[in-house]
Structures are given as structure tokens and as C-alpha cells.
Amino acid sequence: MTKYKKTIFVISILFLFTSVWGQQKEKALSLEDCIISALQNNLGIAVEVLNPELADTSVSLAKQKFLPQLGFSFFKRETNTASFSWLEAAEQVTTNLKDYAAQLRQEIPTGGNFSITLYSYKEDTNQKFQTINPRYGSTLSFDFTQPLLRNFGFKMSRREILIAQNNMDISETRFKGALLDAVYNVEEAYWNLVYSIENLKVKKQALELARDLLAKNKREVEVGTLAPIEILSAEAEVATREAEILQAEVLVKNNEDRLRTVINIAARGEDFEEIVPTDKPSFEKKEISLDEALFLGLENRPDLHEIKLDLKNKDLDLSYAKNQLLPNLSLEASYWSPGTSGTKILYEDGNPLTENVIGVIPGIASDALKDAFDFKYRNWSVRLTFSVPVETIFSRAQYAQARVSKDQAILTLQNQEQQVFLEIRNAVRTVQTDYKRVQAYKVARDLAERKLEAEEKKLKVGLTTNYLVLQHQRDLADARSAELRAIIDYNLSLALLDKALGTTLKNKNIKFSEIRASST
């Protein structure tokens, strides 16, 4: 390999290494990239997203009350007692009993319950003079119970479900509030980083102007057209600008670290030294009336929605406590159909006392079931039960407590509405003020540029001093920084207004359901 080819090979390797190292050193991120990263990797959001899931399980548990309950039972008993009568067995009376029961029970929305029960049994004994032994019995019954005063109604029976659903909505509302905070924190960190980077550029431009003036002064001193003492002020200005650059660089790093934390870069599995924002702050006037802003705030603010949901829960508690002051009045209705069968024992002359069995007619359990399902023997009963429990006396304290809690929730809502109105008014006013600030600082920066240009022309013909030129350079640098700060503040005030109105997610097309799915 020739020396020329070796040189080309080494340069190529160095270029490749530099490219790879450069990719690891910098990372270009848009505001949207940062928001997505924060919503996916923010640990606070990861915690909040679990709360709606927990609340959803509470709703499912509350709804289990209205699921049908199916029950089965089996009972077997054998009794042995001494015989005390010649009508019974000689030595002891033995009775065997087996019974089976199946029941389907359903709570109904009015507060009552309905059940269907099928009961069957088999009984045999060694007692004398039995006409049916063993004996089979079945009963099909329908039972209905309904409270008419205390615990009556849809609201009473579904109270736990309604409260659980409201609590789930509260969890989702809090999650939305966490999303609003997260998005605003990203915007704040992002635009502050943009400001610090652009401000660093302004400081470097000011340093270049100071260095150019210093170089010009040195040339004029060399040719004898300027006194050497004039160099000192230019050198002092260069040193001042260099110190300002150091401060600006620290501000860039601090804001960079703040953005790293907010978007949780470590969770992305990426490692780079510098973040390069790709979005530039906009300066578009946003027209919004105070009345419109207040209306949007009332409709969209998560904190207001949360308090309203809590007020609904307090209203349910108050209704329940008031209902518990009523006495008990319940309606019970039953309808049942029994059936009986078994092995019939035939005695001579139809008289069991003769103890002369002349025949047996076998019976089976299905005959009893058939009689029950055919409603051969129909029976029914209705009962009204009225009682005034002693606990009603103490329920008045519960009612008073529930009423005070509701009044407190109403006051909390009114207070929060006032706070929201104040926050929205301040946000709207800040947007309007920051827009005017940008316009004013644009004019100030333009005038500072013209003044510096004019002063530099005067310096060329000896009509001014270095001190005045340096002063105008400082004025221009300050005007540029102030204009940049005003533009950034205007973008932040727009973001804060969206947060105050609760419209951040809608305006940025962030779907709540998708965030929940991606965070779980």
C-alpha cells in the first residue's frame, strides 16, 4: 500500500469514527418528540395510570351484588330414639332423612330480591303402621321480598355502584390532570432550553462585535490614529462578554438537564451529551375572549370535574342517610307447589293396625317432582312487616354528618371555581401582555441595531468614541436577549393558558385512551 493510499485510509477511518461519535453526542428533538417521551416514560404518569384500573375493579366488585347467586345444599340425618309405644318399633325408632336444595337468587334494582328454590327429600323409618315408606317430597317455591320504605328504590340499591363509578371517573380525571401537568412541564423545559441556546448565540454575537472593535482599535493604534488607552475599554468589554458566555453555557446545561429529567431519557435507553431542539418559538397572535376562556375552563378543567364528581358522591351519601331515617316496611310474597310420592304399603282392609301387609306399590322421587312442577297443589302467602329499629335514633347523626359534608363540598366547588376564574383571567391577561411585549422588544431591537450602525459610521469619521460604540453594542445584545425572552414567554403563556383552560390534550391531539394503553 502506497503512502498516499495509507493516508486516505486513515482519513476515512477517522471520518467514520467522527460521524458515529457525533451521532452519539447530539440528539435532535422536536417538542412533539419530548411530549411523547414524557407521556410514555414519566414515572409519575406510570403511577397515576394504575389508579383508574384499581377504581375499575371496585366498580366490578360493586356490580357483583346484582349477579345471580346459585346455591346448592345437601343434608343427611339419621335419628335413633327409644320406643315408648306399642305403635312404634319394638326397641328403637330409626329415621333416615336426606334432602337436597337448589336455589337461584337475584337482587333487583328496586332494593328487593327474588328467588326460586327447588327442595327435595327422602325419608324412611322403621316405625309401624306407615302407609308410605320411604317417602319422597319436592317443593318448588318462588319468593319475593321488597322493602317499601327504608332501602327502597334504584338509588339505594345501586348506591355502591354509582359511588364506585364516580370514583373511577375521579381517578381518570386526576390522570388527565397529571397529563396536563406533564405536557406543560415539557413545554416549559423545552422552550427554556431553546431560549438558553439562542441566548448563547446572542452572547457570542456580542463577543464577536467586541472582538472586531478591539481588532480595529489595535490597527488604528499601530498606525497612530488612536491613543493606546482606547484599547483598554475594548479589552474590558471582550472580557465581560466572555464571562457572559460562560454564564450562558451553564444556563444551557441546566435547562438541558431539566428537559432530560422531564422526558426521562434514561428510560429511552439512549445516551447523548447534547439535546438540539428542532422547533422554533412561534409568534402568532391568539384571539380569545375572557368569556370564552371562562366557559372552556368550566367545561374542561379536571380539578372542577373531580370536585363535581365528589359532590355527586356526597349527594348519594346524603340520600342514603336520609333514607335510613325511615322505618322498616317490607313486603314478602311466596308462591309454592309441593309434591309427594313414595312406596305405598297396602294393608288388609286398608287398616294399618292389622299389620297385615297385602301388597306394595313402589314409588319414585320423580313423581314428587312432577307434582311440584305441575303445580298440582298451589299455595301462596303475602306478608307486610313494619318495624322501627332503635338504630334510627342514631341514624340522625349520620344524616347530619352527610348534610354537612355535602355543604362543605358545595363550598369547595364554589371556591375552586373562583380560583379557576382568577387563574384563567391571569393567563389571558399574560398572553395579551406578552404579545405586546414581543412587539415592543422587536421595535427596541430594531432601533438598537440602527443606533449601533449609525454610531459605527460616526466612529469611522471620528465623530464619536469607542465607549459609545461599546455601549450601543451592549444595548443591542440586551435588546436581542429581551426580544428572545419575550417570544419564549409568549409561547409559555400560551401553554399555561391551555393548561388553565384544560384544553392542552385536545389542542395537541393527545388521546386519553391511547395514553392509558401505552402507559400500562
Rosetta blueprint (number, residue, H / E / L):
1 M L
2 T L
3 K H
4 Y H
5 K H
6 K H
7 T H
8 I H
9 F H
10 V H
11 I H
12 S H
13 I H
14 L H
15 F H
16 L H
17 F H
18 T H
19 S H
20 V H
21 W H
22 G H
23 Q H
24 Q H
25 K H
26 E E
27 K E
28 A E
29 L E
30 S L
31 L H
32 E H
33 D H
34 C H
35 I H
36 I H
37 S H
38 A H
39 L H
40 Q H
41 N H
42 N L
43 L H
44 G H
45 I H
46 A H
47 V H
48 E H
49 V L
50 L H
51 N H
52 P H
53 E H
54 L H
55 A H
56 D H
57 T H
58 S H
59 V H
60 S H
61 L H
62 A H
63 K H
64 Q H
65 K H
66 F H
67 L L
68 P L
69 Q E
70 L E
71 G E
72 F E
73 S E
74 F E
75 F E
76 K E
77 R E
78 E E
79 T E
80 N E
81 T E
82 A E
83 S L
84 F L
85 S L
86 W L
87 L L
88 E L
89 A L
90 A L
91 E L
92 Q E
93 V E
94 T E
95 T E
96 N E
97 L E
98 K E
99 D E
100 Y E
101 A E
102 A E
103 Q E
104 L E
105 R E
106 Q E
107 E E
108 I L
109 P L
110 T L
111 G L
112 G L
113 N E
114 F E
115 S E
116 I E
117 T E
118 L E
119 Y E
120 S E
121 Y E
122 K E
123 E E
124 D E
125 T E
126 N L
127 Q L
128 K L
129 F L
130 Q L
131 T L
132 I E
133 N E
134 P E
135 R E
136 Y E
137 G E
138 S E
139 T E
140 L E
141 S E
142 F E
143 D E
144 F E
145 T E
146 Q E
147 P E
148 L L
149 L L
150 R L
151 N L
152 F L
153 G L
154 F H
155 K H
156 M H
157 S H
158 R L
159 R H
160 E H
161 I H
162 L H
163 I H
164 A H
165 Q H
166 N H
167 N H
168 M H
169 D H
170 I H
171 S H
172 E H
173 T H
174 R H
175 F H
176 K H
177 G H
178 A H
179 L H
180 L H
181 D H
182 A H
183 V H
184 Y H
185 N H
186 V H
187 E H
188 E H
189 A H
190 Y H
191 W H
192 N H
193 L H
194 V H
195 Y H
196 S H
197 I H
198 E H
199 N H
200 L H
201 K H
202 V H
203 K H
204 K H
205 Q H
206 A H
207 L H
208 E H
209 L H
210 A H
211 R H
212 D H
213 L H
214 L H
215 A H
216 K H
217 N H
218 K H
219 R H
220 E H
221 V H
222 E H
223 V H
224 G L
225 T L
226 L L
227 A L
228 P L
229 I L
230 E H
231 I H
232 L H
233 S H
234 A H
235 E H
236 A H
237 E H
238 V H
239 A H
240 T H
241 R H
242 E H
243 A H
244 E H
245 I H
246 L H
247 Q H
248 A H
249 E H
250 V H
251 L H
252 V H
253 K H
254 N H
255 N H
256 E H
257 D H
258 R H
259 L H
260 R H
261 T H
262 V H
263 I H
264 N L
265 I H
266 A H
267 A H
268 R H
269 G L
270 E L
271 D L
272 F L
273 E L
274 E E
275 I E
276 V E
277 P E
278 T L
279 D L
280 K L
281 P L
282 S L
283 F L
284 E L
285 K L
286 K L
287 E L
288 I L
289 S L
290 L H
291 D H
292 E H
293 A H
294 L H
295 F H
296 L H
297 G H
298 L H
299 E H
300 N H
301 R L
302 P H
303 D H
304 L H
305 H H
306 E H
307 I H
308 K H
309 L H
310 D H
311 L H
312 K H
313 N H
314 K H
315 D H
316 L H
317 D H
318 L H
319 S H
320 Y H
321 A H
322 K H
323 N H
324 Q L
325 L L
326 L L
327 P L
328 N E
329 L E
330 S E
331 L E
332 E E
333 A E
334 S E
335 Y E
336 W E
337 S E
338 P E
339 G E
340 T E
341 S E
342 G E
343 T E
344 K E
345 I E
346 L E
347 Y E
348 E H
349 D H
350 G H
351 N L
352 P H
353 L H
354 T H
355 E L
356 N L
357 V E
358 I E
359 G E
360 V E
361 I E
362 P L
363 G L
364 I L
365 A H
366 S H
367 D H
368 A H
369 L H
370 K H
371 D H
372 A H
373 F H
374 D L
375 F L
376 K L
377 Y L
378 R L
379 N E
380 W E
381 S E
382 V E
383 R E
384 L E
385 T E
386 F E
387 S E
388 V L
389 P L
390 V L
391 E H
392 T H
393 I H
394 F H
395 S H
396 R H
397 A H
398 Q H
399 Y H
400 A H
401 Q H
402 A H
403 R H
404 V H
405 S H
406 K H
407 D H
408 Q H
409 A H
410 I H
411 L H
412 T H
413 L H
414 Q H
415 N H
416 Q H
417 E H
418 Q H
419 Q H
420 V H
421 F H
422 L H
423 E H
424 I H
425 R H
426 N H
427 A H
428 V H
429 R H
430 T H
431 V H
432 Q H
433 T H
434 D H
435 Y H
436 K H
437 R H
438 V H
439 Q H
440 A H
441 Y H
442 K H
443 V H
444 A H
445 R H
446 D H
447 L H
448 A H
449 E H
450 R H
451 K H
452 L H
453 E H
454 A H
455 E H
456 E H
457 K H
458 K H
459 L H
460 K H
461 V L
462 G L
463 L L
464 T L
465 T L
466 N H
467 Y H
468 L H
469 V H
470 L H
471 Q H
472 H H
473 Q H
474 R H
475 D H
476 L H
477 A H
478 D H
479 A H
480 R H
481 S H
482 A H
483 E H
484 L H
485 R H
486 A H
487 I H
488 I H
489 D H
490 Y H
491 N H
492 L H
493 S H
494 L H
495 A H
496 L H
497 L H
498 D H
499 K H
500 A H
501 L H
502 G L
503 T L
504 T H
505 L H
506 K H
507 N H
508 K L
509 N L
510 I L
511 K L
512 F H
513 S H
514 E H
515 I H
516 R H
517 A H
518 S H
519 S H
520 T L
